[in-house]
Amino acid sequence: MAAMEKILSKAEIEALLNAVFEGRIEPEKELSKAEGAVANYDLVNSDAHKGFVPNLDIIYDSFIRYNRVNLSNRLRKSVEIKKIGARSYKFDDFLQTLPSPVCMGIFKIEPLKGAALISFDSTLVLSLVDSLLGGTGSAKVPIANRMFTSIEVRLMEKIVGDALQDLEKAWAPLYATHMSLLRMEMNPRLVNIVPPEYQIVTMTLKIQIDDVSGNMMFAVPFMTIDPIRDKLKTGMQFDLMAIDPQWSFRLSSEIMEAPMEATVEMGNASITLRELLDLAPGDTIMLDKASSSEMVVKIEGVPKYFGIPGIKHGNKAIQISKICSNRGQ
């Protein structure tokens, strides 16, 4: 008896269609496999491993806003920070791109796995150190490209500490993290945050201090941020949250100073059109409320309070007695 052909269930068909729409399965490749062809699959360099990290630049936009202010305050100089761009490397290839000498800080992004790296080129390091010590910040790199002294590394440790605090705040709307510095390093060959063939995602920032500029670079292993890629895809939500921390304060301060019209409704009366036309100076219109009864206080035409009329310092005034219960009307 011939074997029966396997029929997919409705749930299996829906799962297959979703996989095709999301790009996890390519029909052409699957057909070639069904025909007996063998497709090579590179576990290290596959798109699934390298991946595209959506909206990661939004985090660095937020970091720039925080760090520009903090670095300017620490150096007492005007500092500008701009993004140069993001790239993906094998870790070994990335180390080959680092200049010599270079100042690096290795840090953890807890509770995510692995370690990340922040690096500064020598021009930027010497400018930052000179500014921290009260100089002009225009220190030049020696011809011999000497290694940094322990004092210079110690001062840079403070800069790195500030940067990690700002990066932690930039991550906060998306994912609560704690950035902790593990150690400072100058020799790229001694850095081993991931195996050489693993992919990392970098972001290079240009820092301008007066007339001197240099590069600061972040390098984060893809394996570290892969668990939160789904949250990164919803970047618009945390982009709206990752605003200048002073913006909401300034906005609320301006709103508090906005002028508003307050009116007091003394009472009502009904008259005919003939009576209206016959009114003359000195005539009196009787209202439906006594002068001592509660009156409605309207803000921009909306009833908000009740109050008792009176005199204050020779001026007509009203004392708020209670809040109007139908404020939404």
Secondary structure, DSSP 8 states (H G I E B T S, - for coil): ---------HHHHHHHHHHHHTTSS-HHHHHHHHTT------TTT-HHHH---TTHHHHHHHHHHHHHHHHHHHHTS-EEEEEEEEEEEEHHHHHHHS-SSEEEEEEEEETSSSEEEEEEEHHHHHHHHHHHTTS-S-----TT-----HHHHHHHHHHHHHHHHHHHHHHTTT---EEEEEEEES-GGG--SS-TTSEEEEEEEEEEETTEEEEEEEEEEHHHHGGGHHHHHTHHHHHHHS--TTHHHHHHHHHHT----EEEE-------HHHHHH--TT-----SS-TTS-EEEEETTEEEEEEEEEEETTEEEEEEEEE-TTTT-
